[in-house]
């Protein structure tokens, strides 16, 4: 009986020892593969790659930027950051410095959008974005401002953003009533207000109503049409207009008349 109890206790001890050993080995296997990311900023590519490879890490150069602080060819940023715990085989992504900007930022203000883009790309730079703004008194498609400004230094990335003029929205007006006015004065009013005179035609003649009969009981002669004016002149009176009075129109719209 004592031998059986002793055997059971021995088996339990061995089981506990095996479990502890397994947990210890598992923990060692997990944490034994973790390394601390080293600082790579300021190192050359070969030196940085050796430092990463020595800890079982991989290094990948993914970006290049101009920098007035970091010499050309050196690592200027990294991810993950130094001191981060990662597993062996992890990839560390870095950006490499192109050194100070070699090309002066051109001043393209006042140029057309197309000319500005050509000027920028001819210098090996890129256009980051183009925004438009409606302005009065300035022709459309001209560069109002840029960022970075012309001849700027301390540029981190070779990209320029532009602000370009666009057409201002047309003003809206309520069409006045020109019916009954002389064509000459109406035309001057239109031109002074920024409108265009369109087609001017002669209104169709109207019949003149005659008497129903004569004192002798004879039938009245047939109604005679009012003769149209021989030609359109500034003194011609406006009989109708298109657009009609009260309609909403935009600046620069064309207005046509019928005159009599």
ROMI-639374 format. One record per residue: residue number from 1; residue in one letter; x, y, z of N, C-alpha, C in turn. Coordinates in steps of 0.001 Angstrom, whole numbers, padded with zeros to 6 digits. Layout:
% ROMI-639374
{NUM,a,{X,Y,Z},{X,Y,Z},{X,Y,Z}}
...
This chain:
% ROMI-639374
{1,x,{000837,-001210,000000},{000000,000000,000000},{000865,001250,000000}}
{2,x,{001891,001251,000845},{002793,002389,000912},{003528,002574,-000407}}
{3,x,{003874,001480,-001047},{004569,001563,-002332},{003693,002210,-003388}}
{4,x,{002405,001899,-003360},{001484,002483,-004339},{001345,003984,-004125}}
{5,x,{001230,004401,-002866},{001120,005832,-002569},{002386,006560,-002996}}
{6,x,{003546,005905,-002707},{004817,006519,-003064},{004931,006669,-004578}}
{7,x,{004438,005686,-005299},{004491,005712,-006767},{003606,006829,-007338}}
{8,x,{002416,006985,-006726},{001512,008044,-007190},{002119,009425,-006937}}
{9,x,{002683,009621,-005771},{003298,010907,-005450},{004458,011209,-006383}}
{10,x,{005249,010177,-006687},{006380,010360,-007584},{005897,010754,-008989}}
{11,x,{004803,010122,-009398},{004248,010440,-010731},{003743,011885,-010782}}
{12,x,{003108,012332,-009704},{002626,013707,-009651},{003782,014699,-009702}}
{13,x,{004855,014404,-008970},{006018,015285,-008974},{006617,015379,-010360}}
{14,x,{006739,014220,-011017},{007309,014219,-012364},{006418,015003,-013343}}
{15,x,{005092,014895,-013186},{004168,015621,-014049},{004294,017127,-013858}}
{16,x,{004410,017543,-012591},{004553,018971,-012309},{005858,019507,-012884}}
{17,x,{006943,018717,-012714},{008236,019132,-013251},{008173,019257,-014774}}
{18,x,{007479,018337,-015422},{007367,018379,-016886},{006569,019604,-017335}}
{19,x,{005495,019927,-016627},{004697,021088,-016990},{005489,022376,-016817}}
{20,x,{006211,022488,-015691},{007023,023676,-015469},{008099,023812,-016532}}
{21,x,{008708,022674,-016889},{009749,022711,-017930},{009167,023141,-019270}}
{22,x,{007950,022630,-019579},{007319,022992,-020851},{006979,024479,-020892}}
{23,x,{006428,025003,-019783},{006110,026422,-019734},{007357,027277,-019844}}
{24,x,{008418,026858,-019170},{009673,027608,-019227},{010238,027607,-020645}}
{25,x,{010192,026434,-021286},{010708,026338,-022657},{009866,027182,-023619}}
{26,x,{008536,027179,-023426},{007663,027969,-024288},{007923,029458,-024113}}
{27,x,{008040,029856,-022854},{008310,031267,-022595},{009644,031687,-023164}}
{28,x,{010648,030826,-023036},{011969,031129,-023582},{011920,031209,-025104}}
{29,x,{011110,030296,-025704},{011007,030289,-027169},{010339,031559,-027676}}
{30,x,{009313,032024,-026909},{008608,033236,-027339},{009467,034469,-027132}}
{31,x,{009927,034654,-025927},{010679,035865,-025612},{012112,035799,-026117}}
{32,x,{012581,034592,-026337},{013941,034466,-026851},{014062,034963,-028271}}
{33,x,{012925,035051,-029025},{012946,035538,-030398},{012695,037039,-030478}}
{34,x,{012387,037711,-029370},{012154,039145,-029374},{013483,039895,-029302}}
{35,x,{013560,040994,-030077},{014749,041846,-030056},{014292,043290,-029957}}
{36,x,{015198,044160,-029599},{014924,045592,-029502},{015420,046283,-030762}}
{37,x,{014543,047045,-031382},{014903,047746,-032616},{016013,048754,-032314}}
{38,x,{017112,048713,-033040},{018212,049639,-032772},{017960,050994,-033438}}
{39,x,{018637,052055,-032986},{018532,053356,-033656},{019332,053339,-034964}}
{40,x,{018667,053684,-036051},{019307,053666,-037371},{019462,055059,-037965}}
{41,x,{018769,056060,-037415},{018812,057417,-037952},{020232,057970,-037869}}
{42,x,{020717,058506,-038979},{022061,059060,-039038},{023080,058097,-039593}}
{43,x,{022732,056814,-039717},{023657,055821,-040256},{023548,055774,-041777}}
{44,x,{024609,055303,-042425},{024552,055041,-043852},{023754,053770,-044103}}
{45,x,{023292,053538,-045330},{022477,052351,-045616},{023170,051042,-045278}}
{46,x,{024439,050896,-045642},{025150,049639,-045377},{025313,049420,-043871}}
{47,x,{025688,050475,-043167},{025876,050360,-041716},{024552,050064,-041017}}
{48,x,{023491,050720,-041449},{022179,050479,-040852},{021703,049058,-041129}}
{49,x,{021965,048562,-042329},{021535,047197,-042660},{022304,046170,-041830}}
{50,x,{023577,046414,-041600},{024360,045497,-040761},{023837,045503,-039322}}
{51,x,{023494,046694,-038809},{022980,046779,-037436},{021656,046038,-037310}}
{52,x,{020799,046147,-038311},{019516,045443,-038264},{019711,043946,-038434}}
{53,x,{020561,043549,-039384},{020775,042119,-039637},{021419,041427,-038438}}
{54,x,{022253,042167,-037682},{022881,041575,-036512},{021880,041153,-035458}}
{55,x,{020702,041719,-035469},{019643,041359,-034520},{018556,040505,-035176}}
{56,x,{018817,040058,-036391},{017837,039224,-037075},{016703,040006,-037702}}
{57,x,{016925,041285,-037961},{015884,042132,-038560},{016227,042429,-040015}}
{58,x,{015209,042819,-040773},{015386,043230,-042156},{015176,044742,-042260}}
{59,x,{015856,045357,-043220},{015705,046792,-043416},{015290,047075,-044853}}
{60,x,{014328,048016,-045010},{013833,048363,-046335},{013780,049882,-046466}}
{61,x,{014444,050439,-047507},{014392,051881,-047783},{013163,052144,-048643}}
{62,x,{012172,052853,-048095},{010897,053050,-048791},{010690,054464,-049302}}
{63,x,{011350,055457,-048746},{011151,056842,-049153},{012488,057575,-049179}}
{64,x,{012509,058647,-049976},{013652,059550,-050004},{013134,060981,-049960}}
{65,x,{013721,061796,-049087},{013287,063179,-048919},{014499,064097,-048870}}
{66,x,{014266,065360,-049293},{015303,066372,-049094},{015321,066785,-047627}}
{67,x,{016492,067013,-047098},{016626,067420,-045697},{017857,068295,-045542}}
{68,x,{017663,069480,-044945},{018836,070336,-044705},{019641,069894,-043484}}
{69,x,{019073,069018,-042649},{019766,068596,-041427},{020527,067276,-041596}}
{70,x,{019943,066296,-042287},{020555,064973,-042421},{021371,064934,-043703}}
{71,x,{022648,064550,-043640},{023481,064506,-044852},{022914,063524,-045885}}
{72,x,{023252,063753,-047115},{022769,062909,-048206},{023192,061451,-048004}}
{73,x,{022252,060542,-048244},{022533,059115,-048139},{022301,058540,-046760}}
{74,x,{022159,059370,-045727},{021957,058879,-044364},{020483,058580,-044108}}
{75,x,{020229,057720,-043121},{018864,057395,-042728},{018309,058568,-041923}}
{76,x,{017106,059065,-042315},{016543,060218,-041625},{015328,059880,-040773}}
{77,x,{014718,058711,-040967},{013607,058285,-040111},{013449,056773,-040231}}
{78,x,{012793,056179,-039230},{012603,054731,-039224},{011301,054366,-038536}}
{79,x,{010803,053191,-038900},{009595,052646,-038295},{009706,051126,-038311}}
{80,x,{009606,050442,-037135},{009311,050935,-035785},{010431,051818,-035225}}
{81,x,{010048,052601,-034209},{010987,053505,-033573},{012019,052731,-032763}}
{82,x,{013178,053343,-032513},{014204,052675,-031689},{013650,052317,-030306}}
{83,x,{014040,051136,-029792},{013593,050682,-028483},{012337,049831,-028520}}
{84,x,{011686,049716,-029684},{010481,048904,-029797},{010840,047418,-029800}}
{85,x,{010071,046598,-029064},{010271,045157,-029035},{009550,044518,-030218}}
{86,x,{010291,043774,-031021},{009706,043075,-032165},{010298,041669,-032241}}
{87,x,{009678,040814,-033055},{010185,039460,-033249},{011299,039469,-034293}}
{88,x,{012159,038488,-034196},{013224,038351,-035191},{012600,038171,-036582}}
{89,x,{013236,038746,-037573},{012707,038681,-038920},{011810,039858,-039273}}
{90,x,{011524,040722,-038294},{010665,041898,-038532},{011348,042853,-039505}}
{91,x,{010552,043550,-040311},{011092,044495,-041288},{011049,045921,-040721}}
{92,x,{012176,046575,-040737},{012277,047970,-040309},{012283,048836,-041573}}
{93,x,{011276,049725,-041693},{011165,050601,-042852},{011827,051943,-042545}}
{94,x,{012647,052409,-043472},{013398,053646,-043236},{013225,054587,-044431}}
{95,x,{013491,055889,-044179},{013533,056909,-045223},{014956,057438,-045304}}
{96,x,{015415,057671,-046521},{016792,058101,-046754},{016820,059566,-047160}}
{97,x,{017827,060286,-046678},{017949,061707,-046974},{018573,061921,-048352}}
{98,x,{018034,062900,-049071},{018619,063341,-050325},{019516,064559,-050119}}
{99,x,{019684,064951,-048858},{020497,066118,-048570},{019725,067404,-048817}}
{100,x,{020381,068550,-048738},{019703,069827,-048995},{019179,069893,-050424}}
{101,x,{018128,070689,-050612},{017533,070849,-051935},{018562,071446,-052896}}
{102,x,{018774,070765,-054005},{019752,071238,-054986},{019132,072223,-055975}}
{103,x,{017817,072078,-056198},{017140,072902,-057191},{016381,074016,-056481}}
{104,x,{016562,075246,-056930},{015831,076367,-056340},{014357,076255,-056705}}
{105,x,{013497,076575,-055739},{012052,076554,-055991},{011717,077704,-056935}}
{106,x,{011142,077429,-058109},{010859,078519,-059050},{009664,079347,-058600}}
{107,x,{009671,080624,-058965},{008541,081509,-058696},{007626,081465,-059925}}
{108,x,{006459,080827,-059788},{005548,080663,-060932},{004296,081510,-060784}}
{109,x,{004252,082410,-059797},{003079,083267,-059648},{002940,084171,-060878}}
{110,x,{001700,084326,-061336},{001429,085117,-062525},{001450,084311,-063807}}
{111,x,{001971,083086,-063756},{001986,082238,-064938},{000670,081468,-065055}}
{112,x,{000396,080943,-066243},{-000773,080087,-066406},{-000517,078753,-065706}}
{113,x,{-001595,078041,-065422},{-001455,076754,-064733},{-000573,075800,-065535}}
{114,x,{-000798,075739,-066852},{-000017,074826,-067691},{001451,075211,-067708}}
{115,x,{001742,076513,-067876},{003134,076961,-067903},{003818,076719,-066565}}
{116,x,{003088,076925,-065467},{003669,076708,-064137},{004030,075231,-063938}}
{117,x,{003138,074334,-064361},{003428,072902,-064223},{004664,072521,-065019}}
{118,x,{004769,073015,-066254},{005950,072705,-067067},{007221,073238,-066406}}
{119,x,{007147,074457,-065869},{008297,075074,-065217},{008741,074265,-063999}}
{120,x,{007755,073784,-063243},{008074,073013,-062033},{008683,071663,-062381}}
{121,x,{008069,070948,-063310},{008544,069598,-063649},{009875,069640,-064396}}
{122,x,{010144,070710,-065122},{011424,070838,-065830},{012592,070888,-064847}}
{123,x,{012318,071318,-063625},{013355,071377,-062599},{013417,070123,-061738}}
{124,x,{012696,069085,-062139},{012708,067836,-061384},{011832,067848,-060158}}
{125,x,{010921,068823,-060059},{010013,068920,-058923},{008634,068402,-059328}}
{126,x,{007752,068249,-058350},{006400,067748,-058589},{005376,068761,-058092}}
{127,x,{004177,068705,-058686},{003048,069512,-058229},{002266,068692,-057212}}
{128,x,{002171,069208,-055987},{001480,068465,-054927},{-000026,068569,-055091}}
{129,x,{-000558,069773,-055265},{-002005,069970,-055402},{-002250,071306,-056090}}
{130,x,{-003447,071416,-056694},{-003853,072660,-057364},{-005242,073032,-056861}}
{131,x,{-005365,074192,-056230},{-006651,074694,-055749},{-007068,075879,-056609}}
{132,x,{-008378,076086,-056744},{-008899,077178,-057556},{-009708,078138,-056696}}
{133,x,{-009672,079416,-057067},{-010434,080438,-056358},{-011005,081401,-057394}}
{134,x,{-012291,081730,-057251},{-012947,082667,-058165},{-012565,084096,-057789}}
{135,x,{-012148,084886,-058775},{-011712,086263,-058528},{-012318,087190,-059576}}
{136,x,{-012486,088452,-059199},{-012947,089485,-060124},{-011761,090326,-060567}}
{137,x,{-011710,090667,-061852},{-010680,091545,-062364},{-009368,090871,-062684}}
{138,x,{-009247,089561,-062456},{-008026,088821,-062781},{-008395,087714,-063754}}
{139,x,{-007680,087598,-064873},{-008008,086542,-065834},{-007922,085163,-065194}}
{140,x,{-008733,084238,-065699},{-008733,082878,-065173},{-007443,082155,-065542}}
{141,x,{-007188,081053,-064831},{-006068,080158,-065135},{-004715,080812,-064892}}
{142,x,{-004620,081683,-063880},{-003341,082263,-063504},{-002998,081860,-062078}}
{143,x,{-001720,081626,-061817},{-001263,081228,-060487},{-001221,082460,-059584}}
{144,x,{-002040,082440,-058526},{-002064,083544,-057562},{-000997,083378,-056485}}
{145,x,{-000806,082136,-056031},{000135,081886,-054934},{000663,080465,-055054}}
{146,x,{001762,080209,-054356},{002362,078880,-054363},{002967,078593,-052999}}
{147,x,{003091,077293,-052704},{003713,076859,-051450},{004550,075604,-051735}}
{148,x,{005863,075644,-051445},{006663,076734,-050884},{006776,077901,-051863}}
{149,x,{007076,079117,-051346},{007223,080278,-052221},{008488,080178,-053063}}
{150,x,{008582,081039,-054059},{009747,081032,-054929},{011042,081267,-054175}}
{151,x,{012081,080498,-054559},{013432,080605,-053972},{013475,080221,-052505}}
{152,x,{012486,079422,-052059},{012464,079011,-050654},{013543,077964,-050384}}
{153,x,{014060,077963,-049157},{014999,076947,-048714},{014365,076070,-047651}}
{154,x,{015158,075167,-047096},{014687,074272,-046027},{013472,073450,-046474}}
{155,x,{013445,073003,-047736},{012322,072231,-048256},{012564,070753,-047993}}
{156,x,{011575,070086,-047355},{011735,068676,-047008},{011336,067747,-048141}}
{157,x,{010365,068138,-048962},{009915,067290,-050070},{009785,068153,-051323}}
{158,x,{010221,067628,-052479},{010214,068438,-053706},{008838,068507,-054352}}
{159,x,{007866,069096,-053663},{006515,069228,-054188},{006016,070644,-053947}}
{160,x,{005276,071192,-054927},{004786,072566,-054853},{003275,072560,-055038}}
{161,x,{002566,073274,-054172},{001118,073434,-054287},{000813,074794,-054902}}
{162,x,{-000227,074842,-055764},{-000564,076055,-056493},{-001985,076501,-056183}}
{163,x,{-002197,077825,-056176},{-003526,078422,-056076},{-003782,079163,-057385}}
{164,x,{-004801,078719,-058149},{-005042,079198,-059506},{-006391,079900,-059559}}
{165,x,{-006469,080985,-060349},{-007722,081729,-060480},{-008706,080957,-061353}}
{166,x,{-009993,081153,-061056},{-011073,080544,-061829},{-012064,081634,-062205}}
{167,x,{-012965,081315,-063115},{-013982,082283,-063523},{-014890,082631,-062353}}
{168,x,{-015139,083930,-062164},{-016071,084354,-061122},{-017495,084021,-061564}}
{169,x,{-018359,083641,-060635},{-019740,083326,-061020},{-020436,084561,-061593}}
{170,x,{-021210,084356,-062667},{-021899,085469,-063326},{-022977,086046,-062418}}
{171,x,{-023129,087398,-062485},{-024153,088057,-061685},{-025532,087845,-062308}}
{172,x,{-026543,087767,-061460},{-027918,087573,-061925},{-028684,088893,-061805}}
{173,x,{-029547,089156,-062795},{-030357,090380,-062827},{-031803,090017,-063169}}
{174,x,{-032699,090949,-062890},{-034094,090831,-063323},{-034255,091685,-064567}}
{175,x,{-034731,091059,-065647},{-034848,091759,-066924},{-035860,092897,-066827}}
{176,x,{-035449,094130,-067174},{-036387,095264,-067157},{-037318,095226,-068369}}
{177,x,{-038307,096078,-068340},{-039287,096159,-069419},{-038874,097265,-070394}}
{178,x,{-038571,096865,-071652},{-038170,097825,-072673},{-039296,098118,-073664}}
{179,x,{-040446,097458,-073533},{-041543,097644,-074475},{-042028,099094,-074423}}
{180,x,{-042185,099694,-075612},{-042622,101084,-075700},{-041488,102073,-075752}}
{181,x,{-040239,101619,-075541},{-039095,102526,-075576},{-038460,102522,-076962}}
{182,x,{-037788,103585,-077335},{-037058,103599,-078608},{-035918,102589,-078582}}
{183,x,{-035654,101988,-079716},{-034606,100977,-079809},{-033241,101550,-079435}}
{184,x,{-032943,102784,-079827},{-031634,103372,-079559},{-031339,103484,-078073}}
{185,x,{-032295,104004,-077301},{-032051,104165,-075857},{-031985,102811,-075166}}
{186,x,{-032797,101858,-075596},{-032759,100515,-074991},{-031419,099842,-075273}}
{187,x,{-030893,100008,-076488},{-029602,099400,-076840},{-028485,099956,-075967}}
{188,x,{-028476,101270,-075755},{-027446,101877,-074905},{-027543,101369,-073477}}
{189,x,{-028770,101235,-072976},{-028953,100719,-071616},{-028415,099301,-071492}}
{190,x,{-028682,098470,-072503},{-028187,097091,-072481},{-026664,097055,-072459}}
{191,x,{-026025,097801,-073321},{-024574,097787,-073401},{-023934,098317,-072124}}
{192,x,{-024504,099377,-071557},{-023965,099926,-070308},{-024107,098942,-069154}}
{193,x,{-025074,098028,-069237},{-025319,097058,-068154},{-024615,095726,-068383}}
{194,x,{-023866,095615,-069484},{-023123,094390,-069727},{-023895,093331,-070487}}
{195,x,{-024993,093689,-071129},{-025765,092747,-071936},{-025437,092947,-073417}}
{196,x,{-025861,091972,-074224},{-025632,092043,-075662},{-026956,092185,-076398}}
{197,x,{-026950,093009,-077435},{-028131,093166,-078274},{-028164,092038,-079286}}
{198,x,{-029275,091311,-079298},{-029407,090186,-080211},{-030113,090567,-081495}}
{199,x,{-031023,089728,-081944},{-031736,089945,-083195},{-032805,091025,-083014}}
{200,x,{-032883,091931,-083973},{-033920,092967,-083990},{-034728,092772,-085272}}
{201,x,{-036009,092493,-085107},{-036867,092255,-086275},{-038078,093178,-086216}}
{202,x,{-038743,093290,-087364},{-039926,094143,-087471},{-041152,093314,-087105}}
{203,x,{-042003,093856,-086220},{-043201,093138,-085806},{-044150,092996,-086986}}
{204,x,{-044944,091921,-086978},{-045914,091684,-088050},{-046915,092831,-088079}}
{205,x,{-047368,093270,-089272},{-048320,094395,-089357},{-049668,094015,-088767}}
{206,x,{-050371,095000,-088227},{-051688,094789,-087626},{-052757,095361,-088553}}
{207,x,{-053921,094672,-088618},{-055020,095144,-089449},{-055709,096334,-088793}}
{208,x,{-056136,097334,-089631},{-056881,098479,-089134},{-058372,098184,-089272}}
{209,x,{-059118,098252,-088203},{-060537,097896,-088214},{-061338,099001,-088886}}
{210,x,{-062165,098672,-089939},{-062974,099668,-090641},{-064380,099740,-090081}}
{211,x,{-065219,100653,-090642},{-066612,100773,-090211},{-067426,099597,-090727}}
{212,x,{-068507,099295,-090076},{-069370,098199,-090481},{-070192,098571,-091723}}
{213,x,{-070418,099853,-091966},{-071197,100250,-093145},{-071078,101746,-093390}}
{214,x,{-071627,102184,-094518},{-071607,103607,-094849},{-072995,104170,-094645}}
{215,x,{-073149,105485,-094599},{-074483,106078,-094452},{-075441,105650,-095553}}
{216,x,{-074943,105302,-096721},{-075800,104873,-097823},{-076146,103402,-097736}}
{217,x,{-075635,102705,-096650},{-075922,101289,-096494},{-074974,100396,-097250}}
{218,x,{-073966,100989,-097879},{-073019,100180,-098617},{-072008,099557,-097666}}
{219,x,{-071449,098410,-098079},{-070445,097721,-097240},{-069187,098563,-097162}}
{220,x,{-068554,098528,-095946},{-067301,099268,-095750},{-066172,098580,-096483}}
{221,x,{-065189,099307,-096896},{-064040,098668,-097567},{-063293,097762,-096595}}
{222,x,{-062590,096764,-097111},{-061845,095794,-096282},{-060771,096511,-095470}}
{223,x,{-060488,095935,-094253},{-059476,096513,-093372},{-058113,096473,-094043}}
{224,x,{-057365,097527,-093883},{-056049,097638,-094500},{-054959,097425,-093435}}
{225,x,{-053964,096614,-093723},{-052885,096429,-092747},{-052051,097686,-092586}}
{226,x,{-051566,097865,-091341},{-050677,098993,-091076},{-049339,098716,-091738}}
{227,x,{-048869,099573,-092571},{-047614,099283,-093276},{-046446,099217,-092282}}
{228,x,{-045571,098230,-092464},{-044414,098133,-091570},{-043428,099241,-091853}}
{229,x,{-042554,099551,-090859},{-041525,100544,-091115},{-040595,100064,-092212}}
{230,x,{-040100,101007,-092989},{-039244,100626,-094112},{-037963,099946,-093641}}
{231,x,{-037410,100332,-092477},{-036197,099713,-091944},{-036109,099996,-090457}}
{232,x,{-035317,099180,-089770},{-035119,099357,-088328},{-034191,100540,-088105}}
{233,x,{-034557,101405,-087180},{-033748,102579,-086862},{-033753,102792,-085362}}
{234,x,{-032841,103612,-084837},{-032834,103876,-083396},{-034161,104429,-082890}}
{235,x,{-034946,105040,-083782},{-036228,105603,-083357},{-037343,104567,-083347}}
{236,x,{-037074,103364,-083851},{-038099,102316,-083848},{-038538,102023,-082431}}
{237,x,{-039841,101790,-082239},{-040394,101536,-080910},{-040450,100035,-080670}}
{238,x,{-040001,099623,-079503},{-039959,098198,-079164},{-041366,097705,-078878}}
{239,x,{-041770,096625,-079583},{-043095,096034,-079406},{-043054,094808,-078493}}
{240,x,{-041952,094065,-078499},{-041804,092892,-077625},{-040330,092616,-077417}}
{241,x,{-040021,091799,-076437},{-038634,091507,-076104},{-038489,090065,-075629}}
{242,x,{-037305,089499,-075832},{-036938,088160,-075349},{-035527,088254,-074792}}
{243,x,{-035320,087927,-073488},{-036272,087470,-072468},{-037284,088574,-072116}}
{244,x,{-038431,088128,-071633},{-039477,089070,-071263},{-039153,089749,-069943}}
{245,x,{-039848,090850,-069687},{-039626,091610,-068451},{-039935,090745,-067232}}
{246,x,{-039067,090848,-066211},{-039268,090113,-064967},{-038529,088796,-064889}}
{247,x,{-037981,088299,-066021},{-037229,087050,-065990},{-035847,087263,-065375}}
{248,x,{-035322,086195,-064779},{-033983,086250,-064203},{-032968,085924,-065292}}
{249,x,{-031986,086803,-065482},{-030971,086622,-066517},{-029592,086843,-065902}}
{250,x,{-028567,086306,-066579},{-027194,086460,-066131},{-026499,087570,-066915}}
{251,x,{-025501,088160,-066306},{-024741,089212,-066974},{-024166,088679,-068278}}
{252,x,{-024256,089499,-069319},{-023751,089080,-070624},{-024782,088391,-071488}}
{253,x,{-026024,088255,-070978},{-027066,087593,-071756},{-027423,088409,-072993}}
{254,x,{-027981,087734,-073998},{-028398,088392,-075235},{-029894,088699,-075185}}
{255,x,{-030275,089916,-075584},{-031672,090345,-075573},{-032075,090696,-077007}}
{256,x,{-033180,090113,-077445},{-033687,090371,-078799},{-034989,091172,-078725}}
{257,x,{-035249,091952,-079790},{-036441,092832,-079810},{-037215,092639,-081125}}
{258,x,{-038510,092941,-081035},{-039344,093203,-082186},{-039751,094665,-082108}}
{259,x,{-039647,095372,-083228},{-039957,096811,-083232},{-041051,097081,-084257}}
{260,x,{-041630,098256,-084105},{-042645,098702,-085079},{-042389,100163,-085452}}
